[in-house]
Amino acid sequence: MKKHLLIFLSTLVFVVLFYNQDLGLNLSIFAIFLMLFNFIQKPDLVKDKRALLLASAVLLCSISNAWLISFTTFLAVMVTSFVFRLYCENQKLSLITQAIVFVSNWFAAVVQFFQFNTWLETKKSDKEKLFVKIFSYVLLPFLILGIFFALYVSTSDTLLAWYQRFELDINFFIIFVTLFGFYISFAFWNAKIYEVFVTLNRSLKTDFSQETKDNQKPTFDFLPVEFEMRSGIITLVCLNLMLLFFIVVFNIEHIQNPAINLRDFSSRIHEQIYSIIGSIVLAMLVILFFFKDALNFIQNNKYLVLGAKCWVVLNAFLVVSAVYQNTVYITNLGLTYKRLGVYMFLILCFYGLHFAFKKIQNQKTNFYLINKMTWGFFYTLVFCSLFNWGSLITYYNLTLKEIDIDYLEYGLDGNEKELINYYKSHNLPIPEYLINYVNRQKVESFLSSQLYYKTIDLN
């Protein structure tokens, strides 16, 4: 199917789905529509496993968004749709390059629109003919008619009276929706991967070249590679001893100081876990610094490699300690978005440490680790969009002895069903605001609706 047909068809679908509608089911339908037309445009994609995986991500995020929309589901639908589209355009692009292309295309689309021969897929001569036809059949007649219309109306009282009685009723909102839909559709289907991005992508390699292996250049001109290696060994030995001491003290401290004052415990745990996450990120930066090129291949670097591996393993133990402390925190005070977020970041830290270890073991470039982390963030976003976390938090917190009902009512979204069931089971009156909100969601139009609220029984 021609690119300009896809752009105009997508614009039409966008207007039908979003005109006079709120965000809801329409966003999911639009994303699935775009995904399907990618397969129609390039049927061979059904044989590509990565394409099918990314399409599955789009579909799952769209279903989750149709069930209950949130900022996470909205972001996941947008990101997965464009990642899938750019993959369809060039299967060799890394996720980092895709992100750069994605951002640049929103600005470039304004200029690309006037390059009619590219997105209308016409030759230069055809483009000139098209302009001649538009100018001859539309612009010039309209201009001449407009001049004579103004002249005749201004000289005739009858015509002027008719003109003044005529009320031009233009719906500017539908014009805005159409233009916005065209802009999104144009940026989506006319995604340009310029040569500079292709060149950048080629330079991002996960394996060192033979030249890099043979020419072992130091980081600093004044510091020989051998001294840089010795500096790395000294640094990693000291860091390992310091980290081992910290892990022991950190765990003993929590064993000897149980959570008596919950407020003090909450404040202390927040500070400590955030510091731990920050230290683990810095740990991976240390690995990236020492193993960026020459020190991977210098002779007699086994002690440096051993020190780095110990550093990674000790940081993994630190992650486990932080997971345990966060679990104690949740057991005492219940779940919140932030506490679940801590789990997510700690899992990402463990994921990063795993590939940092593999980078050292297999002598990979820094981009190898960065590429793995970007895909880790991508699939984490997809995973986070698949669950109604407000409902899970509410379900768990209602089992605790002390229930922070204010947080459950005003601090969470998508937990109305659990709250209503709780009030019913305890013979408590359902708050009026909750009933009104659910009723408003139930009467939303089909395209603006969220399927979750259709399942709530207020009786």
C-alpha positions as CSV (number, residue, x, y, z in Angstrom):
1,M,0.0,0.0,0.0
2,K,1.3,3.5,-0.9
3,K,2.7,5.6,1.9
4,H,0.4,8.6,1.2
5,L,-2.6,6.3,1.2
6,L,-1.6,5.0,4.7
7,I,-1.2,8.6,5.9
8,F,-4.6,9.8,4.7
9,L,-6.3,6.6,5.9
10,S,-4.7,6.8,9.3
11,T,-5.8,10.5,9.5
12,L,-9.4,9.5,8.7
13,V,-9.3,6.7,11.3
14,F,-7.8,9.2,13.9
15,V,-10.6,11.7,13.3
16,V,-13.3,9.0,13.6
17,L,-11.8,7.6,16.8
18,F,-10.9,10.9,18.6
19,Y,-13.3,13.6,17.5
20,N,-15.4,14.6,20.5
21,Q,-13.9,11.7,22.5
22,D,-11.7,11.4,25.6
23,L,-8.7,9.1,25.7
24,G,-9.8,5.5,26.3
25,L,-10.5,2.5,24.0
26,N,-9.9,4.7,20.9
27,L,-6.2,4.9,21.6
28,S,-5.9,1.1,21.7
29,I,-7.9,0.7,18.5
30,F,-5.7,3.2,16.7
31,A,-2.5,1.5,17.9
32,I,-3.7,-1.9,16.7
33,F,-4.8,-0.4,13.4
34,L,-1.3,1.0,12.8
35,M,0.3,-2.3,13.8
36,L,-1.9,-4.3,11.4
37,F,-1.2,-1.9,8.5
38,N,2.5,-2.4,9.1
39,F,2.0,-6.1,8.3
40,I,-0.2,-5.2,5.3
41,Q,2.5,-2.9,4.0
42,K,5.3,-5.5,4.6
43,P,3.8,-9.0,4.7
44,D,7.3,-10.6,5.2
45,L,7.3,-9.3,8.8
46,V,5.2,-12.3,9.8
47,K,8.3,-14.4,9.4
48,D,10.5,-12.1,11.5
49,K,10.5,-13.3,15.2
50,R,11.7,-9.9,16.5
51,A,8.9,-8.1,14.6
52,L,6.3,-10.6,16.0
53,L,7.7,-10.0,19.5
54,L,7.4,-6.2,19.1
55,A,4.0,-6.5,17.6
56,S,2.9,-8.6,20.6
57,A,4.2,-5.9,22.9
58,V,2.0,-3.3,21.0
59,L,-1.0,-5.6,21.2
60,L,-0.6,-6.4,25.0
61,C,-0.1,-2.7,25.8
62,S,-3.1,-1.8,23.8
63,I,-5.3,-4.4,25.5
64,S,-4.1,-3.2,28.9
65,N,-4.8,0.4,27.9
66,A,-8.3,-0.5,26.8
67,W,-8.9,-2.2,30.2
68,L,-7.7,0.8,32.2
69,I,-5.9,3.8,30.9
70,S,-3.0,5.4,32.8
71,F,0.1,7.4,32.0
72,T,2.1,4.2,32.0
73,T,-0.3,2.4,29.5
74,F,-0.4,5.6,27.3
75,L,3.4,5.9,27.3
76,A,3.8,2.1,26.6
77,V,1.3,2.2,23.7
78,M,3.1,5.2,22.1
79,V,6.6,3.8,22.6
80,T,5.9,0.2,21.5
81,S,4.1,1.5,18.4
82,F,6.9,3.7,17.2
83,V,9.6,1.1,18.1
84,F,7.8,-1.4,16.0
85,R,7.4,1.0,13.2
86,L,11.1,2.0,13.1
87,Y,12.0,-1.7,13.3
88,C,9.9,-2.3,10.2
89,E,11.8,0.4,8.4
90,N,15.3,-0.8,9.4
91,Q,15.8,-4.0,11.4
92,K,19.4,-3.2,12.1
93,L,18.8,0.0,14.2
94,S,19.6,-0.2,17.9
95,L,17.0,1.1,20.3
96,I,19.2,4.1,21.1
97,T,19.3,5.1,17.4
98,Q,15.6,4.5,17.2
99,A,15.1,7.0,20.0
100,I,17.1,9.6,18.2
101,V,15.3,9.0,14.9
102,F,11.9,9.1,16.8
103,V,12.7,12.5,18.4
104,S,14.1,14.0,15.2
105,N,11.2,12.9,13.0
106,W,8.7,15.0,15.0
107,F,10.6,18.2,14.0
108,A,11.6,17.0,10.5
109,A,8.0,16.2,9.7
110,V,7.2,19.9,9.2
111,V,9.9,20.1,6.5
112,Q,9.2,16.7,5.0
113,F,5.6,17.6,4.4
114,F,6.7,20.0,1.6
115,Q,8.8,17.3,0.0
116,F,5.8,16.0,-1.9
117,N,7.7,13.8,-4.2
118,T,9.0,11.7,-1.3
119,W,5.8,10.9,0.7
120,L,3.5,11.1,-2.3
121,E,6.0,8.8,-4.0
122,T,6.0,10.7,-7.3
123,K,8.8,11.6,-9.7
124,K,10.0,15.2,-9.9
125,S,8.2,15.7,-13.3
126,D,5.0,14.3,-11.8
127,K,5.4,16.6,-8.8
128,E,5.7,19.6,-11.1
129,K,2.6,18.4,-13.1
130,L,0.7,18.0,-9.8
131,F,1.6,21.5,-8.7
132,V,0.5,22.9,-12.1
133,K,-2.8,21.1,-11.9
134,I,-3.5,22.3,-8.4
135,F,-2.6,25.8,-9.3
136,S,-4.5,25.8,-12.6
137,Y,-7.7,24.0,-11.4
138,V,-8.0,25.2,-7.8
139,L,-5.8,28.1,-6.7
140,L,-6.0,30.5,-9.7
141,P,-9.8,30.1,-10.2
142,F,-10.4,30.5,-6.5
143,L,-8.3,33.7,-6.4
144,I,-10.1,35.2,-9.4
145,L,-13.6,34.2,-8.2
146,G,-12.8,35.7,-4.8
147,I,-11.8,39.0,-6.2
148,F,-15.0,39.3,-8.4
149,F,-17.2,38.0,-5.5
150,A,-15.9,40.8,-3.2
151,L,-16.3,43.4,-6.0
152,Y,-19.9,42.4,-6.8
153,V,-21.0,42.1,-3.1
154,S,-19.6,45.5,-2.3
155,T,-21.5,47.2,-5.1
156,S,-24.9,45.6,-4.5
157,D,-27.1,46.2,-1.5
158,T,-29.1,43.0,-2.1
159,L,-26.1,40.8,-2.4
160,L,-24.5,42.5,0.7
161,A,-27.7,41.8,2.7
162,W,-27.7,38.1,1.6
163,Y,-24.0,37.8,2.5
164,Q,-24.5,39.4,5.9
165,R,-27.4,37.0,6.7
166,F,-25.2,34.0,5.8
167,E,-23.5,32.6,8.9
168,L,-20.3,30.7,8.3
169,D,-20.3,27.9,10.8
170,I,-16.9,26.3,10.9
171,N,-16.1,23.6,13.5
172,F,-12.5,24.6,14.4
173,F,-12.1,21.6,16.7
174,I,-12.6,19.0,14.0
175,I,-10.0,21.0,11.9
176,F,-7.6,20.8,14.8
177,V,-8.2,17.0,15.3
178,T,-7.7,16.4,11.6
179,L,-4.5,18.4,11.5
180,F,-3.2,16.7,14.6
181,G,-4.1,13.3,13.3
182,F,-2.4,14.0,10.0
183,Y,0.7,15.2,11.9
184,I,0.9,12.0,13.9
185,S,0.1,9.8,10.9
186,F,2.7,11.6,8.8
187,A,5.4,11.3,11.4
188,F,4.5,7.6,11.9
189,W,4.4,6.5,8.2
190,N,6.9,8.9,6.8
191,A,9.6,8.0,9.4
192,K,12.9,9.0,7.8
193,I,16.1,7.3,8.8
194,Y,18.8,9.7,7.4
195,E,22.3,8.5,6.5
196,V,23.8,10.2,9.5
197,F,21.7,8.0,11.8
198,V,22.7,4.9,9.8
199,T,26.3,5.8,10.1
200,L,25.9,6.4,13.8
201,N,24.2,3.1,14.2
202,R,27.1,1.3,12.4
203,S,29.6,2.9,14.9
204,L,27.7,1.4,17.8
205,K,29.2,-2.0,18.0
206,T,29.0,-4.6,20.7
207,D,32.3,-6.2,19.8
208,F,35.7,-4.6,19.7
209,S,37.4,-4.3,16.3
210,Q,40.7,-6.0,15.7
211,E,42.3,-2.6,15.4
212,T,41.2,-1.7,18.9
213,K,42.5,-5.0,20.2
214,D,45.9,-4.5,18.6
215,N,46.3,-0.7,19.3
216,Q,45.9,-0.5,23.1
217,K,45.7,3.2,23.7
218,P,45.5,4.6,27.2
219,T,42.7,6.8,28.5
220,F,45.0,9.6,29.3
221,D,48.1,10.4,27.1
222,F,50.3,11.0,30.2
223,L,49.3,7.7,31.8
224,P,50.7,4.5,30.3
225,V,48.3,1.5,30.0
226,E,50.2,-0.5,32.5
227,F,49.9,2.2,35.2
228,E,46.2,2.6,34.3
229,M,45.7,-1.1,34.9
230,R,47.5,-0.9,38.3
231,S,45.4,2.1,39.2
232,G,42.3,0.0,38.3
233,I,43.5,-2.9,40.5
234,I,44.1,-0.6,43.5
235,T,40.8,1.1,43.1
236,L,38.8,-2.1,42.7
237,V,40.5,-3.8,45.7
238,C,39.7,-0.7,47.9
239,L,36.1,-0.6,46.6
240,N,35.6,-4.3,47.2
241,L,36.8,-4.0,50.8
242,M,34.7,-0.9,51.4
243,L,31.6,-2.5,49.9
244,L,32.1,-5.7,51.8
245,F,32.4,-3.7,55.1
246,F,29.3,-1.7,54.2
247,I,27.2,-4.8,53.4
248,V,28.1,-6.4,56.7
249,V,27.3,-3.2,58.7
250,F,24.1,-2.5,56.7
251,N,22.6,-5.9,57.5
252,I,23.7,-6.0,61.1
253,E,22.3,-2.5,61.6
254,H,18.9,-3.7,60.5
255,I,19.0,-6.9,62.5
256,Q,19.9,-5.0,65.7
257,N,17.5,-2.1,65.0
258,P,14.0,-3.6,64.2
259,A,11.2,-1.4,62.9
260,I,9.8,-0.1,66.2
261,N,8.9,3.5,65.1
262,L,7.4,3.0,61.7
263,R,7.8,6.7,60.7
264,D,11.5,6.7,61.5
265,F,11.8,3.3,59.8
266,S,10.1,4.6,56.7
267,S,12.4,7.6,56.4
268,R,15.5,5.6,57.1
269,I,14.7,2.9,54.5
270,H,13.8,5.4,51.8
271,E,17.2,7.2,52.2
272,Q,19.2,3.9,52.4
273,I,17.6,2.2,49.4
274,Y,17.9,5.3,47.2
275,S,21.5,5.6,48.1
276,I,22.0,1.9,47.3
277,I,20.4,2.2,43.9
278,G,22.7,5.3,43.2
279,S,25.8,3.4,44.3
280,I,24.9,0.4,42.0
281,V,24.5,2.8,39.1
282,L,27.9,4.3,39.9
283,A,29.4,0.8,40.2
284,M,28.3,0.1,36.6
285,L,29.9,3.4,35.5
286,V,33.2,2.3,37.2
287,I,33.0,-0.9,35.1
288,L,32.4,1.1,31.9
289,F,35.3,3.3,32.7
290,F,38.0,0.7,33.3
291,F,36.8,-1.7,30.6
292,K,36.0,0.6,27.8
293,D,38.8,-0.6,25.5
294,A,42.5,-1.3,26.2
295,L,42.3,-2.8,29.6
296,N,40.2,-5.6,28.2
297,F,43.1,-6.9,26.2
298,I,46.3,-5.9,28.0
299,Q,48.5,-8.8,29.2
300,N,48.4,-9.8,32.8
301,N,45.0,-8.2,33.5
302,K,43.6,-11.2,35.3
303,Y,43.7,-9.4,38.7
304,L,41.9,-6.4,37.3
305,V,39.2,-8.7,35.8
306,L,38.9,-10.7,39.1
307,G,38.5,-7.4,41.0
308,A,35.8,-6.2,38.7
309,K,33.9,-9.5,38.9
310,C,34.1,-9.5,42.7
311,W,32.9,-5.9,42.6
312,V,29.9,-6.9,40.5
313,V,29.1,-9.9,42.7
314,L,29.2,-7.8,45.9
315,N,26.9,-5.3,44.3
316,A,24.5,-8.1,43.5
317,F,24.6,-9.0,47.2
318,L,23.8,-5.4,48.0
319,V,20.8,-5.6,45.7
320,V,19.6,-8.7,47.5
321,S,20.0,-6.9,50.9
322,A,18.0,-3.9,49.5
323,V,15.2,-6.2,48.3
324,Y,15.0,-7.8,51.7
325,Q,14.8,-4.4,53.5
326,N,12.2,-3.2,51.1
327,T,10.2,-6.3,51.7
328,V,10.4,-5.7,55.5
329,Y,9.3,-2.1,54.8
330,I,6.3,-3.3,52.8
331,T,5.4,-5.9,55.4
332,N,5.2,-3.2,58.1
333,L,3.7,-0.3,56.2
334,G,2.0,-1.9,53.1
335,L,2.4,-1.3,49.4
336,T,2.6,2.0,47.5
337,Y,3.6,2.9,44.0
338,K,7.0,4.1,45.3
339,R,7.7,0.8,47.1
340,L,6.8,-1.2,44.0
341,G,9.0,1.2,42.0
342,V,11.9,0.3,44.3
343,Y,11.5,-3.3,43.4
344,M,11.5,-2.4,39.7
345,F,14.7,-0.4,39.9
346,L,16.4,-3.1,42.0
347,I,15.5,-5.7,39.5
348,L,16.9,-3.4,36.7
349,C,20.1,-3.0,38.8
350,F,20.4,-6.8,39.1
351,Y,19.8,-7.1,35.3
352,G,22.5,-4.5,34.6
353,L,25.0,-6.2,36.9
354,H,24.4,-9.5,35.2
355,F,25.3,-8.0,31.8
356,A,28.1,-6.0,33.3
357,F,29.6,-9.4,34.4
358,K,29.0,-10.8,30.9
359,K,30.7,-7.7,29.4
360,I,33.8,-8.3,31.4
361,Q,33.7,-12.0,30.8
362,N,33.2,-11.8,27.1
363,Q,35.3,-8.6,26.5
364,K,32.4,-6.6,25.0
365,T,32.2,-2.9,24.3
366,N,30.5,-0.4,26.6
367,F,27.7,-0.1,24.0
368,Y,26.9,-3.8,24.7
369,L,25.9,-3.0,28.3
370,I,24.1,0.2,27.3
371,N,22.2,-1.6,24.6
372,K,21.1,-4.3,27.0
373,M,20.0,-1.7,29.5
374,T,17.9,0.2,27.0
375,W,16.1,-2.9,26.0
376,G,15.7,-3.7,29.7
377,F,14.0,-0.4,30.3
378,F,11.8,-0.9,27.2
379,Y,10.5,-4.3,28.3
380,T,10.1,-3.0,31.9
381,L,7.8,-0.3,30.6
382,V,5.8,-3.0,28.7
383,F,5.6,-5.2,31.8
384,C,4.6,-2.3,34.1
385,S,1.7,-1.4,31.7
386,L,0.2,-4.8,31.8
387,F,-1.1,-4.8,35.4
388,N,-3.5,-2.7,37.4
389,W,-1.1,-1.8,40.2
390,G,-3.7,0.3,42.1
391,S,-5.9,-2.8,42.4
392,L,-3.0,-5.0,43.5
393,I,-1.9,-2.5,46.1
394,T,-5.4,-2.1,47.5
395,Y,-6.0,-5.8,47.6
396,Y,-2.8,-6.3,49.6
397,N,-3.2,-3.3,51.9
398,L,-6.7,-4.3,52.9
399,T,-5.3,-7.5,54.5
400,L,-3.2,-5.5,56.9
401,K,-4.1,-4.7,60.5
402,E,-3.7,-1.0,60.1
403,I,-5.3,0.3,56.8
404,D,-4.5,3.7,55.5
405,I,-7.9,4.2,53.9
406,D,-7.2,7.8,52.9
407,Y,-4.3,6.6,50.7
408,L,-6.4,3.9,49.1
409,E,-9.2,6.3,48.3
410,Y,-7.3,9.3,47.1
411,G,-3.7,8.1,46.3
412,L,-4.5,5.3,43.8
413,D,-6.3,4.8,40.6
414,G,-8.1,1.8,39.2
415,N,-9.0,0.3,42.7
416,E,-12.6,1.3,42.8
417,K,-13.8,-2.3,42.5
418,E,-11.7,-3.5,45.5
419,L,-12.9,-0.5,47.6
420,I,-16.5,-1.1,46.8
421,N,-16.2,-4.8,47.6
422,Y,-14.5,-3.9,50.9
423,Y,-17.3,-1.5,51.9
424,K,-19.9,-4.1,51.0
425,S,-18.3,-6.9,52.9
426,H,-18.0,-4.7,56.0
427,N,-21.5,-3.3,55.7
428,L,-20.1,0.2,55.3
429,P,-21.8,2.9,53.2
430,I,-20.0,3.4,49.8
431,P,-18.8,7.0,49.6
432,E,-20.9,9.2,47.3
433,Y,-17.9,10.5,45.3
434,L,-16.9,6.9,44.5
435,I,-20.4,6.0,43.2
436,N,-20.5,9.2,41.1
437,Y,-17.1,8.6,39.6
438,V,-17.9,5.0,38.6
439,N,-21.2,6.0,37.2
440,R,-19.6,8.8,35.1
441,Q,-17.1,6.2,33.7
442,K,-19.9,3.7,33.0
443,V,-21.9,6.2,30.8
444,E,-18.9,7.3,28.8
445,S,-19.2,6.6,25.0
446,F,-17.8,3.4,23.7
447,L,-14.6,5.0,22.2
448,S,-13.9,6.9,25.4
449,S,-14.7,4.1,27.8
450,Q,-12.4,2.0,30.0
451,L,-13.5,-1.6,30.1
452,Y,-12.5,-2.0,33.8
453,Y,-15.4,0.2,34.9
454,K,-17.9,-1.8,32.9
455,T,-17.3,-4.7,35.3
456,I,-18.0,-2.9,38.5
457,D,-21.3,-3.7,40.1
458,L,-22.7,-0.9,42.4
459,N,-25.8,-2.9,43.5
